[in-house]
Amino acid sequence: MLADETRRRHVGDAVHLRGLIEISNHCVRECGYCGLRAANRSLKRYRMTADEIMACTAAAVEFGYGTVVLQSGEDDGIRQRWLSDIIRKIKSDTNLAVTLSLGERPDEDLAAWRVAGADRYLLRFETSDPVLYRLIHPPRPGRASDRFAILKKLRELGYEVGSGVMIGIPGQTYGSLADDIEAFRRLDLDMIGVGPYISHPATPLAKHAALRPIPPDQQVPNSELMTYKVVALTRLVRPDANIPSTTALATLNKESGRELGMSRGANVIMPNLTPPQYRILYEIYPSKACLFETAEDCRSRLKNRILAMGRTVGQGPGGRGRP
Ligand code: 5AD
C-alpha cells in the first residue's frame, strides 16, 4: 500500500515499456546461477545480425515502446565498433532510448558506446555480500570483477545507470539482503531490478544447494512473496527510481506476477522482442515467462493488463528525468 502510494506520488501512473532484445547468448563467464555460463555446452549459441536487431527495433517503434534494451551474455564476439554502428543507426533512425545490458565490459567499450548514443546501462550487482558474490561469480582469469566500480564509471560517462539483485540465492541471508536494499539507498541508481533466483539444472548452484553453509532460518526464500516485499522496500528507499516488474517474477506467477509487482511499487515492464527461435535459447533460467508468445501477443496482453489496473502506458523514453 505505502509502496504503491509512493510510486504514484513520485513517478505517477504511467508504466513504461522497454522492448528487450536478447542479441547474443554467448558468454565467457561461469556464473554459478546462470544457464548461459560458458561451461553449459548443451546450449546452442547464437548472435543476432545487425539486420535482425534493426528489425526488432522497428517492431519496438511500431508497438509504441520508448526504449530498446540490448542484452547479452558477456560476449567478446560483440565488438566495440560493430555495436557502436548499430547504436548510431538506432539513434538516427528512431526516437528510441537505447539501454545496454552486456555484462562487464572494458571502460573503452562503455565510453565508445556512450559516444555512439547509448543512454542507459544495466548491470546488476547481484548481491552486495562480497563473500557470496565471489562464490557465485568467478572473475575472468587475470581480471578484476568489481561491479560497483563499473557502476561508478558508467555514471561518470553520463549513462543512466541500473542495477539490482537476485532474491533467494542459495547462501543469501536476510542480513545480506537488507544490505542490498541499503546499497540501493546509497547508490544513486536510476533503475533497480530485483527478481527471484530460479534454479537452472545446468549450473553448479542447482547441484550443490548452497556454496556456503548458513543456518536454514537465515536463508532468504526465492519466493514470490519475498520478491514483492523487496520490490516494495526498494520503492520506499528510492521513491523516484524506475523499477521493473521483472520477467523472473512473472515466471513464478504467470497469471498475475507482473500485475502484483506493479501494484507493489514497480513502474516498468520489459516485454520481449527477441525473435522466437533465439528466445528459447536465451535460457538464463528455465520456463521464462512469455517464452512462446509472439512479440505482438505479448504487447497487446500487457497493454490490456496495464489499462485494467487503472494505469496508463508511458509515452516517450521514460528516463528518470534527473535535473
Ligand atoms: N535466476 C534468476 N535470475 C537470474 N539471472 C541470471 N540467472 C538467473 C537465475 N538463475 C539474472 C541476473 C542477471 C539478469 C540478466 O538475470 O540477475 O543480472
py3Dmol code that shows the C-alpha trace and the ligand (Angstrom):
import py3Dmol

protein = """\
ATOM      1  CA  MET A   1       0.000   0.000   0.000  1.00  0.00           C
ATOM      2  CA  LEU A   2       2.645   2.504   1.084  1.00  0.00           C
ATOM      3  CA  ALA A   3       4.950   1.447  -1.768  1.00  0.00           C
ATOM      4  CA  ASP A   4       2.118   1.814  -4.305  1.00  0.00           C
ATOM      5  CA  GLU A   5       1.246   5.234  -2.944  1.00  0.00           C
ATOM      6  CA  THR A   6       4.919   6.277  -3.026  1.00  0.00           C
ATOM      7  CA  ARG A   7       5.163   5.065  -6.612  1.00  0.00           C
ATOM      8  CA  ARG A   8       2.075   7.037  -7.600  1.00  0.00           C
ATOM      9  CA  ARG A   9       3.248  10.218  -5.911  1.00  0.00           C
ATOM     10  CA  HIS A  10       6.805  10.157  -7.289  1.00  0.00           C
ATOM     11  CA  VAL A  11       6.617   8.563 -10.738  1.00  0.00           C
ATOM     12  CA  GLY A  12       2.879   8.600 -11.486  1.00  0.00           C
ATOM     13  CA  ASP A  13       0.603   6.017 -13.079  1.00  0.00           C
ATOM     14  CA  ALA A  14       2.488   5.568 -16.352  1.00  0.00           C
ATOM     15  CA  VAL A  15       4.006   2.130 -16.915  1.00  0.00           C
ATOM     16  CA  HIS A  16       6.996   2.403 -19.245  1.00  0.00           C
ATOM     17  CA  LEU A  17       7.560  -0.411 -21.715  1.00  0.00           C
ATOM     18  CA  ARG A  18      11.112  -1.304 -22.695  1.00  0.00           C
ATOM     19  CA  GLY A  19      11.457  -3.725 -25.594  1.00  0.00           C
ATOM     20  CA  LEU A  20      14.006  -6.392 -24.663  1.00  0.00           C
ATOM     21  CA  ILE A  21      16.219  -7.748 -27.463  1.00  0.00           C
ATOM     22  CA  GLU A  22      18.439 -10.636 -26.383  1.00  0.00           C
ATOM     23  CA  ILE A  23      21.143 -10.092 -29.001  1.00  0.00           C
ATOM     24  CA  SER A  24      23.528 -12.936 -28.074  1.00  0.00           C
ATOM     25  CA  ASN A  25      23.640 -15.875 -25.687  1.00  0.00           C
ATOM     26  CA  HIS A  26      27.399 -16.384 -25.969  1.00  0.00           C
ATOM     27  CA  CYS A  27      29.113 -15.927 -22.631  1.00  0.00           C
ATOM     28  CA  VAL A  28      32.694 -16.242 -21.412  1.00  0.00           C
ATOM     29  CA  ARG A  29      31.741 -16.199 -17.714  1.00  0.00           C
ATOM     30  CA  GLU A  30      30.983 -19.043 -15.317  1.00  0.00           C
ATOM     31  CA  CYS A  31      28.369 -17.504 -13.039  1.00  0.00           C
ATOM     32  CA  GLY A  32      27.143 -20.198 -10.708  1.00  0.00           C
ATOM     33  CA  TYR A  33      23.456 -19.389 -11.207  1.00  0.00           C
ATOM     34  CA  CYS A  34      23.127 -18.641 -14.912  1.00  0.00           C
ATOM     35  CA  GLY A  35      22.224 -21.051 -17.707  1.00  0.00           C
ATOM     36  CA  LEU A  36      24.272 -19.070 -20.246  1.00  0.00           C
ATOM     37  CA  ARG A  37      27.549 -19.874 -18.423  1.00  0.00           C
ATOM     38  CA  ALA A  38      30.358 -20.923 -20.768  1.00  0.00           C
ATOM     39  CA  ALA A  39      30.575 -24.435 -19.331  1.00  0.00           C
ATOM     40  CA  ASN A  40      26.986 -25.175 -20.384  1.00  0.00           C
ATOM     41  CA  ARG A  41      27.921 -26.941 -23.594  1.00  0.00           C
ATOM     42  CA  SER A  42      24.428 -28.277 -24.218  1.00  0.00           C
ATOM     43  CA  LEU A  43      23.171 -24.809 -25.118  1.00  0.00           C
ATOM     44  CA  LYS A  44      23.164 -23.864 -28.782  1.00  0.00           C
ATOM     45  CA  ARG A  45      24.714 -20.409 -29.105  1.00  0.00           C
ATOM     46  CA  TYR A  46      23.578 -17.539 -31.343  1.00  0.00           C
ATOM     47  CA  ARG A  47      24.440 -13.946 -32.050  1.00  0.00           C
ATOM     48  CA  MET A  48      21.896 -11.811 -33.896  1.00  0.00           C
ATOM     49  CA  THR A  49      22.935  -9.939 -37.034  1.00  0.00           C
ATOM     50  CA  ALA A  50      22.745  -6.168 -37.271  1.00  0.00           C
ATOM     51  CA  ASP A  51      19.794  -6.514 -39.652  1.00  0.00           C
ATOM     52  CA  GLU A  52      17.938  -8.784 -37.230  1.00  0.00           C
ATOM     53  CA  ILE A  53      18.497  -6.287 -34.422  1.00  0.00           C
ATOM     54  CA  MET A  54      17.245  -3.421 -36.592  1.00  0.00           C
ATOM     55  CA  ALA A  55      14.114  -5.430 -37.456  1.00  0.00           C
ATOM     56  CA  CYS A  56      13.389  -5.771 -33.720  1.00  0.00           C
ATOM     57  CA  THR A  57      13.895  -2.060 -33.135  1.00  0.00           C
ATOM     58  CA  ALA A  58      11.409  -1.369 -35.950  1.00  0.00           C
ATOM     59  CA  ALA A  59       8.916  -3.549 -34.059  1.00  0.00           C
ATOM     60  CA  ALA A  60       9.590  -1.506 -30.910  1.00  0.00           C
ATOM     61  CA  VAL A  61       8.707   1.674 -32.793  1.00  0.00           C
ATOM     62  CA  GLU A  62       5.584   0.080 -34.269  1.00  0.00           C
ATOM     63  CA  PHE A  63       4.466  -1.051 -30.805  1.00  0.00           C
ATOM     64  CA  GLY A  64       4.986   2.423 -29.372  1.00  0.00           C
ATOM     65  CA  TYR A  65       7.785   1.444 -26.994  1.00  0.00           C
ATOM     66  CA  GLY A  66      10.096   4.273 -25.961  1.00  0.00           C
ATOM     67  CA  THR A  67      13.201   2.197 -25.281  1.00  0.00           C
ATOM     68  CA  VAL A  68      15.020  -0.867 -26.541  1.00  0.00           C
ATOM     69  CA  VAL A  69      17.249  -2.874 -24.220  1.00  0.00           C
ATOM     70  CA  LEU A  70      20.068  -4.730 -25.963  1.00  0.00           C
ATOM     71  CA  GLN A  71      21.021  -7.598 -23.673  1.00  0.00           C
ATOM     72  CA  SER A  72      23.519 -10.459 -23.991  1.00  0.00           C
ATOM     73  CA  GLY A  73      25.853 -12.733 -22.139  1.00  0.00           C
ATOM     74  CA  GLU A  74      29.388 -11.435 -21.724  1.00  0.00           C
ATOM     75  CA  ASP A  75      30.256 -11.944 -25.360  1.00  0.00           C
ATOM     76  CA  ASP A  76      33.678 -10.913 -26.676  1.00  0.00           C
ATOM     77  CA  GLY A  77      32.268 -11.532 -30.157  1.00  0.00           C
ATOM     78  CA  ILE A  78      30.277  -8.315 -29.699  1.00  0.00           C
ATOM     79  CA  ARG A  79      32.911  -5.937 -30.999  1.00  0.00           C
ATOM     80  CA  GLN A  80      33.026  -2.328 -29.966  1.00  0.00           C
ATOM     81  CA  ARG A  81      32.823  -0.927 -33.499  1.00  0.00           C
ATOM     82  CA  TRP A  82      30.059  -3.277 -34.603  1.00  0.00           C
ATOM     83  CA  LEU A  83      27.810  -2.296 -31.715  1.00  0.00           C
ATOM     84  CA  SER A  84      28.667   1.421 -31.994  1.00  0.00           C
ATOM     85  CA  ASP A  85      27.421   1.337 -35.580  1.00  0.00           C
ATOM     86  CA  ILE A  86      24.181  -0.339 -34.509  1.00  0.00           C
ATOM     87  CA  ILE A  87      23.617   2.168 -31.702  1.00  0.00           C
ATOM     88  CA  ARG A  88      24.233   5.069 -34.109  1.00  0.00           C
ATOM     89  CA  LYS A  89      21.770   3.639 -36.572  1.00  0.00           C
ATOM     90  CA  ILE A  90      19.049   3.161 -33.961  1.00  0.00           C
ATOM     91  CA  LYS A  91      19.574   6.696 -32.692  1.00  0.00           C
ATOM     92  CA  SER A  92      19.482   8.218 -36.169  1.00  0.00           C
ATOM     93  CA  ASP A  93      16.528   6.181 -37.486  1.00  0.00           C
ATOM     94  CA  THR A  94      14.276   6.315 -34.396  1.00  0.00           C
ATOM     95  CA  ASN A  95      13.491   8.283 -31.247  1.00  0.00           C
ATOM     96  CA  LEU A  96      14.170   5.248 -29.081  1.00  0.00           C
ATOM     97  CA  ALA A  97      16.256   5.424 -25.942  1.00  0.00           C
ATOM     98  CA  VAL A  98      18.938   2.711 -26.055  1.00  0.00           C
ATOM     99  CA  THR A  99      19.745   0.699 -22.964  1.00  0.00           C
ATOM    100  CA  LEU A 100      22.655  -1.752 -22.910  1.00  0.00           C
ATOM    101  CA  SER A 101      22.902  -4.805 -20.672  1.00  0.00           C
ATOM    102  CA  LEU A 102      26.016  -6.645 -21.835  1.00  0.00           C
ATOM    103  CA  GLY A 103      27.822  -7.536 -18.637  1.00  0.00           C
ATOM    104  CA  GLU A 104      31.249  -6.343 -17.541  1.00  0.00           C
ATOM    105  CA  ARG A 105      32.925  -4.662 -20.495  1.00  0.00           C
ATOM    106  CA  PRO A 106      36.171  -2.653 -20.619  1.00  0.00           C
ATOM    107  CA  ASP A 107      35.856   1.076 -19.896  1.00  0.00           C
ATOM    108  CA  GLU A 108      36.816   1.874 -23.502  1.00  0.00           C
ATOM    109  CA  ASP A 109      33.808  -0.046 -24.834  1.00  0.00           C
ATOM    110  CA  LEU A 110      31.456   1.632 -22.379  1.00  0.00           C
ATOM    111  CA  ALA A 111      32.839   5.050 -23.341  1.00  0.00           C
ATOM    112  CA  ALA A 112      32.602   4.384 -27.094  1.00  0.00           C
ATOM    113  CA  TRP A 113      29.009   3.166 -26.852  1.00  0.00           C
ATOM    114  CA  ARG A 114      28.049   6.214 -24.833  1.00  0.00           C
ATOM    115  CA  VAL A 115      29.573   8.450 -27.515  1.00  0.00           C
ATOM    116  CA  ALA A 116      27.639   6.463 -30.141  1.00  0.00           C
ATOM    117  CA  GLY A 117      24.448   7.457 -28.329  1.00  0.00           C
ATOM    118  CA  ALA A 118      23.588   4.738 -25.789  1.00  0.00           C
ATOM    119  CA  ASP A 119      21.525   6.284 -22.994  1.00  0.00           C
ATOM    120  CA  ARG A 120      21.471   3.700 -20.214  1.00  0.00           C
ATOM    121  CA  TYR A 121      23.326   0.658 -18.920  1.00  0.00           C
ATOM    122  CA  LEU A 122      22.040  -2.143 -16.706  1.00  0.00           C
ATOM    123  CA  LEU A 123      24.448  -4.154 -14.576  1.00  0.00           C
ATOM    124  CA  ARG A 124      23.077  -5.907 -11.531  1.00  0.00           C
ATOM    125  CA  PHE A 125      25.500  -6.266  -8.640  1.00  0.00           C
ATOM    126  CA  GLU A 126      23.544  -9.480  -7.821  1.00  0.00           C
ATOM    127  CA  THR A 127      24.445  -9.392  -4.113  1.00  0.00           C
ATOM    128  CA  SER A 128      26.313  -6.837  -2.007  1.00  0.00           C
ATOM    129  CA  ASP A 129      27.805  -9.641   0.092  1.00  0.00           C
ATOM    130  CA  PRO A 130      31.427  -9.886  -1.134  1.00  0.00           C
ATOM    131  CA  VAL A 131      31.916 -13.497   0.006  1.00  0.00           C
ATOM    132  CA  LEU A 132      28.718 -14.754  -1.638  1.00  0.00           C
ATOM    133  CA  TYR A 133      29.424 -12.679  -4.741  1.00  0.00           C
ATOM    134  CA  ARG A 134      32.817 -14.302  -5.245  1.00  0.00           C
ATOM    135  CA  LEU A 135      31.367 -17.771  -4.743  1.00  0.00           C
ATOM    136  CA  ILE A 136      28.682 -17.398  -7.380  1.00  0.00           C
ATOM    137  CA  HIS A 137      30.557 -15.138  -9.760  1.00  0.00           C
ATOM    138  CA  PRO A 138      34.137 -16.205 -10.520  1.00  0.00           C
ATOM    139  CA  PRO A 139      36.165 -13.406 -12.175  1.00  0.00           C
ATOM    140  CA  ARG A 140      37.715 -13.817 -15.602  1.00  0.00           C
ATOM    141  CA  PRO A 141      41.257 -15.058 -15.171  1.00  0.00           C
ATOM    142  CA  GLY A 142      43.585 -12.111 -14.663  1.00  0.00           C
ATOM    143  CA  ARG A 143      40.803  -9.556 -14.411  1.00  0.00           C
ATOM    144  CA  ALA A 144      39.103  -7.852 -11.513  1.00  0.00           C
ATOM    145  CA  SER A 145      35.337  -8.080 -11.220  1.00  0.00           C
ATOM    146  CA  ASP A 146      34.150  -5.053  -9.294  1.00  0.00           C
ATOM    147  CA  ARG A 147      30.646  -4.204 -10.395  1.00  0.00           C
ATOM    148  CA  PHE A 148      30.416  -1.253  -8.002  1.00  0.00           C
ATOM    149  CA  ALA A 149      33.448   0.308  -9.712  1.00  0.00           C
ATOM    150  CA  ILE A 150      31.853  -0.264 -13.123  1.00  0.00           C
ATOM    151  CA  LEU A 151      28.584   1.318 -11.955  1.00  0.00           C
ATOM    152  CA  LYS A 152      30.561   4.379 -10.845  1.00  0.00           C
ATOM    153  CA  LYS A 153      32.344   4.512 -14.196  1.00  0.00           C
ATOM    154  CA  LEU A 154      29.017   4.284 -16.047  1.00  0.00           C
ATOM    155  CA  ARG A 155      27.726   7.227 -14.062  1.00  0.00           C
ATOM    156  CA  GLU A 156      30.856   9.262 -14.867  1.00  0.00           C
ATOM    157  CA  LEU A 157      30.377   8.503 -18.556  1.00  0.00           C
ATOM    158  CA  GLY A 158      26.897  10.018 -18.344  1.00  0.00           C
ATOM    159  CA  TYR A 159      24.783   6.875 -18.599  1.00  0.00           C
ATOM    160  CA  GLU A 160      21.580   6.471 -16.654  1.00  0.00           C
ATOM    161  CA  VAL A 161      22.551   3.532 -14.507  1.00  0.00           C
ATOM    162  CA  GLY A 162      20.553   0.499 -13.447  1.00  0.00           C
ATOM    163  CA  SER A 163      21.420  -2.328 -11.106  1.00  0.00           C
ATOM    164  CA  GLY A 164      19.739  -4.839  -8.858  1.00  0.00           C
ATOM    165  CA  VAL A 165      19.947  -8.227  -7.194  1.00  0.00           C
ATOM    166  CA  MET A 166      18.507 -11.719  -7.208  1.00  0.00           C
ATOM    167  CA  ILE A 167      16.374 -12.753  -4.277  1.00  0.00           C
ATOM    168  CA  GLY A 168      16.866 -16.116  -2.622  1.00  0.00           C
ATOM    169  CA  ILE A 169      20.277 -17.102  -3.974  1.00  0.00           C
ATOM    170  CA  PRO A 170      21.400 -20.182  -2.010  1.00  0.00           C
ATOM    171  CA  GLY A 171      23.595 -18.814   0.774  1.00  0.00           C
ATOM    172  CA  GLN A 172      21.905 -15.380   0.811  1.00  0.00           C
ATOM    173  CA  THR A 173      20.954 -14.325   4.335  1.00  0.00           C
ATOM    174  CA  TYR A 174      18.311 -11.821   5.439  1.00  0.00           C
ATOM    175  CA  GLY A 175      21.171  -9.653   6.691  1.00  0.00           C
ATOM    176  CA  SER A 176      22.840  -9.540   3.307  1.00  0.00           C
ATOM    177  CA  LEU A 177      19.530  -8.816   1.545  1.00  0.00           C
ATOM    178  CA  ALA A 178      18.988  -5.913   3.960  1.00  0.00           C
ATOM    179  CA  ASP A 179      22.474  -4.678   2.981  1.00  0.00           C
ATOM    180  CA  ASP A 180      21.444  -4.899  -0.689  1.00  0.00           C
ATOM    181  CA  ILE A 181      18.469  -2.625  -0.042  1.00  0.00           C
ATOM    182  CA  GLU A 182      20.742  -0.260   1.903  1.00  0.00           C
ATOM    183  CA  ALA A 183      23.026  -0.237  -1.149  1.00  0.00           C
ATOM    184  CA  PHE A 184      20.038   0.791  -3.322  1.00  0.00           C
ATOM    185  CA  ARG A 185      19.548   3.711  -0.973  1.00  0.00           C
ATOM    186  CA  ARG A 186      23.228   4.667  -1.012  1.00  0.00           C
ATOM    187  CA  LEU A 187      23.979   4.310  -4.722  1.00  0.00           C
ATOM    188  CA  ASP A 188      22.255   6.890  -6.824  1.00  0.00           C
ATOM    189  CA  LEU A 189      20.644   4.391  -9.197  1.00  0.00           C
ATOM    190  CA  ASP A 190      18.184   5.407 -11.909  1.00  0.00           C
ATOM    191  CA  MET A 191      16.820   1.891 -12.339  1.00  0.00           C
ATOM    192  CA  ILE A 192      16.632  -1.016  -9.915  1.00  0.00           C
ATOM    193  CA  GLY A 193      15.578  -4.505 -10.966  1.00  0.00           C
ATOM    194  CA  VAL A 194      15.024  -7.300  -8.464  1.00  0.00           C
ATOM    195  CA  GLY A 195      13.815 -10.778  -9.273  1.00  0.00           C
ATOM    196  CA  PRO A 196      13.686 -14.183  -7.645  1.00  0.00           C
ATOM    197  CA  TYR A 197      16.577 -16.571  -8.172  1.00  0.00           C
ATOM    198  CA  ILE A 198      15.338 -19.505 -10.275  1.00  0.00           C
ATOM    199  CA  SER A 199      17.417 -22.661 -10.302  1.00  0.00           C
ATOM    200  CA  HIS A 200      18.812 -23.824 -13.652  1.00  0.00           C
ATOM    201  CA  PRO A 201      19.723 -27.541 -13.761  1.00  0.00           C
ATOM    202  CA  ALA A 202      22.906 -26.968 -15.805  1.00  0.00           C
ATOM    203  CA  THR A 203      24.522 -24.808 -13.088  1.00  0.00           C
ATOM    204  CA  PRO A 204      26.641 -25.562 -10.005  1.00  0.00           C
ATOM    205  CA  LEU A 205      24.191 -23.735  -7.769  1.00  0.00           C
ATOM    206  CA  ALA A 206      21.433 -26.159  -8.720  1.00  0.00           C
ATOM    207  CA  LYS A 207      23.643 -29.127  -7.899  1.00  0.00           C
ATOM    208  CA  HIS A 208      25.003 -28.049  -4.531  1.00  0.00           C
ATOM    209  CA  ALA A 209      22.158 -26.464  -2.638  1.00  0.00           C
ATOM    210  CA  ALA A 210      24.423 -23.780  -1.194  1.00  0.00           C
ATOM    211  CA  LEU A 211      28.030 -22.906  -1.852  1.00  0.00           C
ATOM    212  CA  ARG A 212      28.413 -21.785   1.737  1.00  0.00           C
ATOM    213  CA  PRO A 213      26.566 -23.125   4.739  1.00  0.00           C
ATOM    214  CA  ILE A 214      24.267 -20.743   6.598  1.00  0.00           C
ATOM    215  CA  PRO A 215      21.704 -21.556   9.282  1.00  0.00           C
ATOM    216  CA  PRO A 216      18.480 -22.578   7.486  1.00  0.00           C
ATOM    217  CA  ASP A 217      16.454 -19.925   9.300  1.00  0.00           C
ATOM    218  CA  GLN A 218      18.689 -17.243   7.774  1.00  0.00           C
ATOM    219  CA  GLN A 219      18.262 -18.349   4.152  1.00  0.00           C
ATOM    220  CA  VAL A 220      16.157 -15.897   2.128  1.00  0.00           C
ATOM    221  CA  PRO A 221      13.451 -17.826   0.217  1.00  0.00           C
ATOM    222  CA  ASN A 222      13.338 -17.301  -3.562  1.00  0.00           C
ATOM    223  CA  SER A 223       9.603 -16.862  -3.318  1.00  0.00           C
ATOM    224  CA  GLU A 224       7.054 -14.644  -4.926  1.00  0.00           C
ATOM    225  CA  LEU A 225       6.103 -13.070  -1.610  1.00  0.00           C
ATOM    226  CA  MET A 226       9.697 -12.241  -0.707  1.00  0.00           C
ATOM    227  CA  THR A 227      10.146 -10.649  -4.134  1.00  0.00           C
ATOM    228  CA  TYR A 228       7.099  -8.400  -3.621  1.00  0.00           C
ATOM    229  CA  LYS A 229       8.452  -7.344  -0.244  1.00  0.00           C
ATOM    230  CA  VAL A 230      11.795  -6.397  -1.764  1.00  0.00           C
ATOM    231  CA  VAL A 231      10.144  -4.535  -4.676  1.00  0.00           C
ATOM    232  CA  ALA A 232       8.076  -2.558  -2.156  1.00  0.00           C
ATOM    233  CA  LEU A 233      11.070  -1.770   0.071  1.00  0.00           C
ATOM    234  CA  THR A 234      13.065  -0.748  -2.999  1.00  0.00           C
ATOM    235  CA  ARG A 235      10.354   1.763  -3.915  1.00  0.00           C
ATOM    236  CA  LEU A 236      10.367   3.119  -0.362  1.00  0.00           C
ATOM    237  CA  VAL A 237      14.141   3.672  -0.297  1.00  0.00           C
ATOM    238  CA  ARG A 238      14.299   5.052  -3.898  1.00  0.00           C
ATOM    239  CA  PRO A 239      10.955   6.794  -4.465  1.00  0.00           C
ATOM    240  CA  ASP A 240      11.800   8.149  -7.906  1.00  0.00           C
ATOM    241  CA  ALA A 241      13.690   5.227  -9.451  1.00  0.00           C
ATOM    242  CA  ASN A 242      12.437   3.249 -12.425  1.00  0.00           C
ATOM    243  CA  ILE A 243      11.619  -0.207 -11.068  1.00  0.00           C
ATOM    244  CA  PRO A 244      10.602  -3.071 -13.362  1.00  0.00           C
ATOM    245  CA  SER A 245       8.165  -5.820 -12.590  1.00  0.00           C
ATOM    246  CA  THR A 246      10.612  -8.477 -13.771  1.00  0.00           C
ATOM    247  CA  THR A 247      10.279 -11.479 -16.054  1.00  0.00           C
ATOM    248  CA  ALA A 248      11.620 -13.723 -13.286  1.00  0.00           C
ATOM    249  CA  LEU A 249       8.717 -12.619 -11.101  1.00  0.00           C
ATOM    250  CA  ALA A 250       6.248 -13.252 -13.931  1.00  0.00           C
ATOM    251  CA  THR A 251       7.824 -16.692 -14.282  1.00  0.00           C
ATOM    252  CA  LEU A 252       6.937 -17.604 -10.675  1.00  0.00           C
ATOM    253  CA  ASN A 253       3.357 -16.453 -11.145  1.00  0.00           C
ATOM    254  CA  LYS A 254       2.451 -16.433 -14.829  1.00  0.00           C
ATOM    255  CA  GLU A 255      -1.163 -15.445 -14.082  1.00  0.00           C
ATOM    256  CA  SER A 256      -0.599 -12.226 -12.190  1.00  0.00           C
ATOM    257  CA  GLY A 257       3.054 -11.800 -11.162  1.00  0.00           C
ATOM    258  CA  ARG A 258       3.500  -8.781 -13.428  1.00  0.00           C
ATOM    259  CA  GLU A 259       0.436  -7.011 -12.021  1.00  0.00           C
ATOM    260  CA  LEU A 260       1.292  -7.794  -8.442  1.00  0.00           C
ATOM    261  CA  GLY A 261       4.792  -6.392  -8.969  1.00  0.00           C
ATOM    262  CA  MET A 262       3.245  -3.270 -10.483  1.00  0.00           C
ATOM    263  CA  SER A 263       0.959  -2.818  -7.507  1.00  0.00           C
ATOM    264  CA  ARG A 264       3.871  -3.092  -5.072  1.00  0.00           C
ATOM    265  CA  GLY A 265       5.979  -0.286  -6.432  1.00  0.00           C
ATOM    266  CA  ALA A 266       7.061  -1.208  -9.965  1.00  0.00           C
ATOM    267  CA  ASN A 267       6.522   1.183 -12.897  1.00  0.00           C
ATOM    268  CA  VAL A 268       8.369  -0.516 -15.778  1.00  0.00           C
ATOM    269  CA  ILE A 269       7.815  -3.666 -17.833  1.00  0.00           C
ATOM    270  CA  MET A 270      10.249  -5.144 -20.318  1.00  0.00           C
ATOM    271  CA  PRO A 271       8.303  -7.034 -22.997  1.00  0.00           C
ATOM    272  CA  ASN A 272      10.412  -9.433 -25.012  1.00  0.00           C
ATOM    273  CA  LEU A 273      11.103  -8.566 -28.662  1.00  0.00           C
ATOM    274  CA  THR A 274      13.637 -11.327 -29.313  1.00  0.00           C
ATOM    275  CA  PRO A 275      12.767 -13.483 -32.351  1.00  0.00           C
ATOM    276  CA  PRO A 276      11.225 -16.778 -31.099  1.00  0.00           C
ATOM    277  CA  GLN A 277      13.974 -19.030 -32.487  1.00  0.00           C
ATOM    278  CA  TYR A 278      16.533 -17.163 -30.347  1.00  0.00           C
ATOM    279  CA  ARG A 279      14.297 -16.537 -27.368  1.00  0.00           C
ATOM    280  CA  ILE A 280      14.168 -20.227 -26.441  1.00  0.00           C
ATOM    281  CA  LEU A 281      17.979 -20.261 -26.465  1.00  0.00           C
ATOM    282  CA  TYR A 282      18.316 -17.304 -24.090  1.00  0.00           C
ATOM    283  CA  GLU A 283      17.765 -19.591 -21.164  1.00  0.00           C
ATOM    284  CA  ILE A 284      19.286 -17.871 -18.142  1.00  0.00           C
ATOM    285  CA  TYR A 285      16.757 -19.872 -16.108  1.00  0.00           C
ATOM    286  CA  PRO A 286      14.105 -22.413 -17.214  1.00  0.00           C
ATOM    287  CA  SER A 287      10.485 -21.743 -18.240  1.00  0.00           C
ATOM    288  CA  LYS A 288      10.836 -17.989 -18.607  1.00  0.00           C
ATOM    289  CA  ALA A 289       7.526 -16.160 -18.881  1.00  0.00           C
ATOM    290  CA  CYS A 290       6.426 -15.158 -22.396  1.00  0.00           C
ATOM    291  CA  LEU A 291       8.604 -17.888 -23.939  1.00  0.00           C
ATOM    292  CA  PHE A 292       6.152 -18.906 -26.619  1.00  0.00           C
ATOM    293  CA  GLU A 293       4.284 -15.657 -27.179  1.00  0.00           C
ATOM    294  CA  THR A 294       4.857 -13.533 -30.221  1.00  0.00           C
ATOM    295  CA  ALA A 295       6.086 -10.027 -29.579  1.00  0.00           C
ATOM    296  CA  GLU A 296       2.675  -8.817 -30.764  1.00  0.00           C
ATOM    297  CA  ASP A 297       0.692 -11.021 -28.307  1.00  0.00           C
ATOM    298  CA  CYS A 298       2.998 -10.012 -25.536  1.00  0.00           C
ATOM    299  CA  ARG A 299       2.387  -6.372 -26.280  1.00  0.00           C
ATOM    300  CA  SER A 300      -1.389  -6.498 -26.517  1.00  0.00           C
ATOM    301  CA  ARG A 301      -1.765  -8.607 -23.378  1.00  0.00           C
ATOM    302  CA  LEU A 302       0.494  -6.326 -21.377  1.00  0.00           C
ATOM    303  CA  LYS A 303      -1.249  -3.204 -22.572  1.00  0.00           C
ATOM    304  CA  ASN A 304      -4.657  -4.590 -21.584  1.00  0.00           C
ATOM    305  CA  ARG A 305      -3.360  -5.604 -18.196  1.00  0.00           C
ATOM    306  CA  ILE A 306      -1.906  -2.157 -17.564  1.00  0.00           C
ATOM    307  CA  LEU A 307      -5.140  -0.407 -18.526  1.00  0.00           C
ATOM    308  CA  ALA A 308      -7.219  -2.865 -16.469  1.00  0.00           C
ATOM    309  CA  MET A 309      -5.235  -1.801 -13.415  1.00  0.00           C
ATOM    310  CA  GLY A 310      -6.178   1.833 -13.965  1.00  0.00           C
ATOM    311  CA  ARG A 311      -2.637   2.674 -15.048  1.00  0.00           C
ATOM    312  CA  THR A 312      -1.521   4.215 -18.330  1.00  0.00           C
ATOM    313  CA  VAL A 313       1.075   3.201 -20.900  1.00  0.00           C
ATOM    314  CA  GLY A 314       4.069   5.544 -20.677  1.00  0.00           C
ATOM    315  CA  GLN A 315       4.869   7.649 -23.748  1.00  0.00           C
ATOM    316  CA  GLY A 316       8.381   8.601 -24.834  1.00  0.00           C
ATOM    317  CA  PRO A 317      11.683   7.302 -23.484  1.00  0.00           C
ATOM    318  CA  GLY A 318      10.634   7.375 -19.817  1.00  0.00           C
ATOM    319  CA  GLY A 319      14.017   8.259 -18.343  1.00  0.00           C
ATOM    320  CA  ARG A 320      14.411   9.148 -14.736  1.00  0.00           C
ATOM    321  CA  GLY A 321      14.244  12.825 -15.672  1.00  0.00           C
ATOM    322  CA  ARG A 322      17.101  13.901 -13.450  1.00  0.00           C
ATOM    323  CA  PRO A 323      17.536  17.666 -13.233  1.00  0.00           C
TER     324      PRO A 323
END
"""
ligand_1 = """\
18
5AD
N 17.510 -16.879 -11.790
C 17.078 -15.610 -11.752
N 17.713 -14.593 -12.327
C 18.845 -14.869 -13.000
N 19.687 -14.088 -13.650
C 20.671 -14.831 -14.162
N 20.483 -16.120 -13.842
C 19.349 -16.171 -13.105
C 18.637 -17.215 -12.456
N 19.055 -18.482 -12.495
C 19.543 -12.634 -13.677
C 20.793 -11.956 -13.160
C 21.268 -11.148 -14.336
C 19.996 -10.924 -15.104
C 20.173 -10.564 -16.535
O 19.344 -12.160 -14.988
O 20.449 -11.115 -12.073
O 21.862 -9.928 -13.956
"""
view = py3Dmol.view(width=600, height=400)
view.addModel(protein, "pdb")
view.setStyle({"model": 0}, {"cartoon": {"style": "trace"}})
view.addModel(ligand_1, "xyz")
view.setStyle({"model": 1}, {"stick": {}})
view.zoomTo()
view.show()
